Amino acid sequence: MPSSPRSVPSPPHSAASGSRLAASPVALAALVAANLVPLVGVVWFDWSLKALLVAYWLESGVVGLLNVPKILAASGRGDGGSSINATINGRRVDLSPPESPRDGFHFYPTNVPIAGFFAMHYGIFWVVHGVFVWSFDAFAGGAAGAVGGVPLGAVLLAAGATVLSHGGSFAANFVGREEYRSVSPGTQMSEPYRRVIVLHLTIILGAFLVAASGAPAAALVVMVVVKTALDAGAHLREHARAEKRAERPEEPAGERIEVNDASA
């Protein structure tokens, strides 16, 4: 039988935090700027399609890595949830938010199990995605000349811009605007999947279309612009959800997550 949800008090909520939760325009500008690095690479430095795919793959890794401290610091009730339970290998684990959240940004030992599960699950997703990216020549079927090589230095520069962008958003929005107060560890665990899976499925589809057309520069530019627009939209939706959660911190509804390991 499922364990009964335990009541978790609302985290401390500063009077000013409600008005501070709108997404930081500086963080949004940094996100767009980071996305312009691949555009510059395509237009002025002849980046290949494969270089773009590697850069975007590294970006998804940064998103997942930064989500671990977010889960560890999450102290809210999520989308109205007061208790989170998961079943891992047939064992029920209590993954509720901290019972006594402290004022300010802190990591909570009780959030370690769900952070560990996320790191394992997302890590597998990221590795499989990487295998596809580095083997794209074979998947594209005869488009090896179109995808070309990967300029490692330039791609690492793009990855560095991504770290600054997402790291800045973490500092400005999650910490500075206190989004950690209103999100539960389980809800935070799901955020990267909302953002990354749809975005990168679109990228993969675009990559096949670009490869089929011979990867002209114009097609690569369109791909970068579409990805930037999708990324900016996902960023705004993520912080809009955070704002809505902050507006209803007293809702008593329960939340339960069932996580079944396929290897069980």
C-alpha positions as CSV (number, residue, x, y, z in Angstrom):
1,M,0.0,0.0,0.0
2,P,1.3,3.5,-0.8
3,S,2.5,5.4,2.2
4,S,0.4,8.3,3.3
5,P,1.6,11.7,2.2
6,R,3.1,13.6,5.0
7,S,2.3,17.2,5.6
8,V,5.1,19.6,4.7
9,P,4.9,23.2,5.9
10,S,5.3,25.9,3.3
11,P,8.9,27.2,3.0
12,P,9.7,30.7,4.2
13,H,8.5,33.1,1.6
14,S,9.8,36.7,1.6
15,A,7.3,39.4,0.9
16,A,9.3,40.6,-2.0
17,S,9.8,37.3,-3.7
18,G,6.5,37.2,-5.5
19,S,7.3,40.4,-7.4
20,R,10.8,39.1,-8.2
21,L,10.0,35.8,-9.8
22,A,9.5,37.0,-13.4
23,A,12.3,35.6,-15.5
24,S,15.4,37.8,-15.5
25,P,15.7,39.8,-18.8
26,V,19.5,39.6,-18.3
27,A,19.4,35.8,-18.2
28,L,17.2,35.7,-21.3
29,A,19.6,38.1,-23.1
30,A,22.6,35.8,-22.1
31,L,20.7,32.8,-23.4
32,V,20.2,34.4,-26.8
33,A,23.8,35.6,-26.9
34,A,25.0,32.1,-26.2
35,N,22.9,30.8,-29.0
36,L,24.4,33.4,-31.3
37,V,27.9,31.8,-30.9
38,P,27.0,28.8,-33.2
39,L,25.4,31.3,-35.6
40,V,28.6,33.2,-35.9
41,G,30.4,29.9,-36.3
42,V,28.2,28.9,-39.3
43,V,28.2,32.3,-41.0
44,W,31.9,33.3,-40.5
45,F,33.8,30.2,-39.7
46,D,32.1,27.5,-41.8
47,W,30.9,25.3,-39.0
48,S,29.6,21.9,-40.2
49,L,26.3,20.4,-39.2
50,K,28.1,17.9,-37.0
51,A,29.8,20.8,-35.1
52,L,26.4,22.2,-34.3
53,L,25.1,18.9,-33.1
54,V,28.1,18.4,-30.8
55,A,27.7,22.0,-29.4
56,Y,24.0,21.3,-28.7
57,W,24.8,18.0,-27.1
58,L,27.3,19.6,-24.8
59,E,24.6,22.2,-23.9
60,S,22.2,19.5,-22.9
61,G,24.9,18.1,-20.6
62,V,25.3,21.6,-19.0
63,V,21.5,21.8,-18.4
64,G,21.5,18.4,-16.7
65,L,24.6,19.1,-14.6
66,L,23.1,22.4,-13.3
67,N,19.8,20.7,-12.4
68,V,21.5,18.6,-9.7
69,P,22.2,21.5,-7.3
70,K,18.7,22.8,-8.2
71,I,17.2,19.5,-7.0
72,L,19.4,19.5,-3.9
73,A,18.2,23.0,-3.0
74,A,14.5,22.6,-3.9
75,S,12.4,23.1,-0.7
76,G,8.9,23.9,-1.9
77,R,5.8,21.9,-2.5
78,G,6.0,21.8,-6.3
79,D,2.8,22.2,-8.3
80,G,0.7,22.0,-5.2
81,G,2.3,18.9,-3.9
82,S,3.2,18.2,-0.3
83,S,4.6,14.7,-0.6
84,I,6.6,12.8,-3.2
85,N,7.1,9.1,-3.2
86,A,9.0,7.0,-5.8
87,T,9.3,3.3,-6.4
88,I,12.9,2.4,-7.3
89,N,13.6,-1.3,-7.9
90,G,10.3,-2.2,-6.1
91,R,11.3,-0.2,-3.0
92,R,9.3,2.8,-2.0
93,V,11.4,5.8,-1.1
94,D,10.1,9.0,0.5
95,L,11.3,11.9,-1.6
96,S,9.2,14.7,0.0
97,P,10.5,18.2,0.3
98,P,12.4,19.1,3.5
99,E,10.1,19.1,6.5
100,S,11.7,22.3,7.9
101,P,13.2,24.3,5.1
102,R,15.6,27.0,6.2
103,D,15.6,30.6,5.1
104,G,17.9,31.2,2.2
105,F,19.6,28.9,-0.3
106,H,20.7,25.5,1.2
107,F,21.3,22.0,0.0
108,Y,19.2,19.4,1.8
109,P,20.4,15.8,2.5
110,T,16.9,14.5,2.1
111,N,17.0,15.6,-1.5
112,V,20.0,13.4,-2.3
113,P,18.1,10.3,-3.4
114,I,16.1,12.0,-6.1
115,A,19.2,14.0,-7.2
116,G,21.1,10.8,-7.5
117,F,18.3,9.1,-9.5
118,F,18.1,12.1,-11.8
119,A,21.9,12.1,-12.4
120,M,21.7,8.4,-13.4
121,H,18.7,8.6,-15.6
122,Y,19.6,11.9,-17.3
123,G,23.1,10.7,-17.7
124,I,22.0,7.6,-19.6
125,F,19.8,9.8,-21.9
126,W,22.8,12.2,-22.5
127,V,25.2,9.4,-23.3
128,V,22.8,7.8,-25.8
129,H,22.2,11.2,-27.3
130,G,26.0,11.6,-27.6
131,V,26.4,8.2,-29.4
132,F,23.9,9.3,-32.0
133,V,25.6,12.7,-32.4
134,W,29.1,11.3,-32.9
135,S,27.7,8.6,-35.2
136,F,25.6,11.0,-37.2
137,D,27.5,10.4,-40.4
138,A,26.4,6.8,-40.4
139,F,22.8,7.6,-39.5
140,A,22.5,10.3,-42.2
141,G,23.3,7.7,-44.9
142,G,25.8,9.0,-47.4
143,A,25.9,12.6,-45.9
144,A,29.4,12.3,-44.5
145,G,30.7,15.0,-46.7
146,A,27.9,17.3,-45.5
147,V,28.5,16.9,-41.8
148,G,32.2,17.2,-42.0
149,G,34.6,17.5,-39.0
150,V,34.2,19.1,-35.6
151,P,36.4,22.2,-34.7
152,L,37.0,21.2,-31.1
153,G,38.2,24.6,-29.9
154,A,35.3,26.4,-31.4
155,V,32.7,23.9,-30.1
156,L,34.3,24.2,-26.6
157,L,34.0,28.0,-26.9
158,A,30.2,27.5,-27.6
159,A,30.0,25.2,-24.6
160,G,31.7,27.8,-22.4
161,A,29.1,30.4,-23.6
162,T,26.4,27.9,-22.6
163,V,27.9,27.4,-19.1
164,L,27.9,31.2,-18.6
165,S,24.3,31.5,-19.9
166,H,22.8,28.7,-17.9
167,G,25.0,29.4,-14.9
168,G,23.9,33.0,-15.0
169,S,20.3,32.0,-15.2
170,F,20.8,29.6,-12.2
171,A,22.3,32.5,-10.1
172,A,19.8,35.2,-11.3
173,N,16.6,33.2,-11.3
174,F,16.8,30.0,-9.2
175,V,18.9,31.6,-6.5
176,G,18.5,35.3,-6.8
177,R,14.7,35.2,-7.4
178,E,14.3,32.4,-5.0
179,E,12.7,29.9,-7.3
180,Y,14.0,27.1,-5.0
181,R,11.4,28.2,-2.4
182,S,8.4,27.1,-4.4
183,V,9.5,24.0,-6.3
184,S,9.7,20.5,-5.0
185,P,12.6,18.1,-5.7
186,G,10.4,15.9,-7.9
187,T,9.0,18.8,-9.9
188,Q,12.5,20.2,-10.4
189,M,13.7,16.8,-11.6
190,S,11.3,17.0,-14.5
191,E,12.2,20.5,-15.7
192,P,15.2,19.5,-17.9
193,Y,13.1,16.8,-19.7
194,R,10.4,19.4,-20.5
195,R,13.0,21.6,-22.1
196,V,15.6,19.3,-23.6
197,I,13.7,16.4,-25.1
198,V,11.4,18.4,-27.4
199,L,14.2,20.8,-28.3
200,H,16.6,18.1,-29.2
201,L,14.1,16.0,-31.1
202,T,13.5,19.1,-33.2
203,I,17.3,19.5,-33.7
204,I,17.7,15.9,-34.8
205,L,14.8,16.2,-37.3
206,G,16.3,19.5,-38.6
207,A,19.7,17.8,-38.8
208,F,18.4,15.1,-41.1
209,L,16.6,17.7,-43.3
210,V,19.8,19.8,-43.5
211,A,21.9,16.8,-44.3
212,A,19.5,15.7,-47.0
213,S,19.9,19.2,-48.6
214,G,23.7,19.0,-48.5
215,A,24.0,21.2,-45.5
216,P,24.1,24.6,-47.2
217,A,25.0,27.5,-44.9
218,A,21.5,29.0,-45.3
219,A,19.9,25.8,-44.0
220,L,22.3,25.7,-41.0
221,V,21.4,29.4,-40.2
222,V,17.7,28.5,-40.3
223,M,18.4,25.6,-37.9
224,V,20.3,27.8,-35.4
225,V,17.5,30.5,-35.5
226,V,14.8,27.9,-34.9
227,K,16.7,26.3,-32.1
228,T,17.3,29.8,-30.5
229,A,13.6,30.6,-30.7
230,L,12.6,27.3,-29.1
231,D,15.2,27.6,-26.4
232,A,14.1,31.1,-25.5
233,G,10.4,30.0,-25.4
234,A,11.3,27.0,-23.2
235,H,13.3,29.4,-20.9
236,L,10.3,31.7,-20.5
237,R,7.8,28.9,-19.9
238,E,10.1,27.4,-17.2
239,H,10.1,30.6,-15.3
240,A,6.4,31.2,-15.9
241,R,5.8,27.9,-14.2
242,A,8.0,29.0,-11.3
243,E,6.0,32.2,-10.9
244,K,2.7,30.3,-10.9
245,R,4.0,27.9,-8.2
246,A,5.0,30.9,-6.1
247,E,1.5,32.4,-6.3
248,R,-0.2,29.3,-4.7
249,P,2.2,28.0,-1.9
250,E,-0.6,27.1,0.4
251,E,-2.4,24.5,-1.7
252,P,-2.7,21.2,0.2
253,A,-2.9,18.7,-2.6
254,G,-0.5,15.8,-2.6
255,E,2.0,14.8,-5.3
256,R,3.3,11.2,-5.9
257,I,5.8,10.1,-8.5
258,E,6.3,6.4,-9.5
259,V,9.7,5.7,-10.8
260,N,10.3,2.1,-11.9
261,D,13.7,1.0,-12.9
262,A,13.5,-1.2,-16.1
263,S,16.3,-3.3,-14.7
264,A,14.3,-4.3,-11.7
